[in-house]
Amino acid sequence: MTDKKLTLAELRASIDDTDRQIADLISQRARYAQAVGEAKKENGAKDVVYYRPEREAQVLRSVMERNHANGGPLDDEEIARLFREIMSACLALEKPLKVAFLGPEGTFTQEAVVKHFGASTTPVAMGAIDEVFREVEAGAVNYGVVPVENSTEGVVTHTLDNFINSGLQICGEVVLRIHQNLMISDVTKKDGITRIYSHSQSLAQCRKWLDAHYPNAERVPVNSNADAAKRIKGEWHSAAIASVTAADIYDLIVLDENIEDMPDNSTRFLIIGTQEVPASGVDKTSIMVSMRNEPGALHNLLEPFHRLGIDLTRVETRPSRSGAWNYVFFIDFNGHQSEENVQQALLDVGNQAAELKVLGSYPVGVL
């Protein structure tokens, strides 16, 4: 660009030329991705790993950092989302990923799949969280996406309980901003709504709004928000709380938007798989610990992290199946298990714990 002010025709010509360059570069990147896939096959490895979470996190961080440094007119996250889709399409040339999620089609978990893996992934809907774990363990899909905590309602206990007996690894995380919407079908009588379907977490996230607008309506928890959206087709007295995506899929009418009680309502999802993920530079580790039931057990569990300067980001407890009043601790902290201070902390905790399981080290969510 020069100081000369370009005419509208010249600007459009410049955009057309830039578009051609972008298309050529994307094609070049896709050919490199194909070559990477062929090189992996030629190495003769029994289980070829096509998706590298740590590598993709590094690329997306670099894209955002360059955009910020150059003062790009697009938001850092917006430019990263564009690259996310390019990377997704290129990865599909190597090997299309199959990712299980809590279905049916139209759930927030499916939105998390697309946000993390891109639109070129093949989502596979499951009826329950434990089915997602089983599909990944059986090798029927490459990865699974499961909700683990909501900023308003806290931990998703079904997900934590599945980790107790699972050998799967956490390979990544993604945080999704959650907007709840009240929707009806074309046969619903707006003034006659007496039943509202949704997932129990969503009903809880909209408790105050429901108390104010539908205090007498029955609140019916179901397996997922998308299941709620499907149920109201043909029910003249029912409504559902779900995503706009679900409304589009099941041809529903959105009556009220953004009805969640907390404006910053977000849900964190975990990516589960079978591979251990190398360090990306900005990582998190999740562990599960069973402590012996004795005085000072909690102090002994937490002390090594404090001493070694490790930042804990989450501590949850679940009842242990080994006996009454015994508990399992789920702990997230910043750092990768390959780092020296993390290794020392895990060693110190393991020496005092009845059981210690590392659920995985993985990149902190970029998008």
Summary of the structure (lengths in Angstrom):
residues: 367
radius of gyration: 23.6
end to end distance: 31.7
largest distance: 78.3
contacts: 1157
relative contact order: 0.13
helix: 42%
strand: 26%
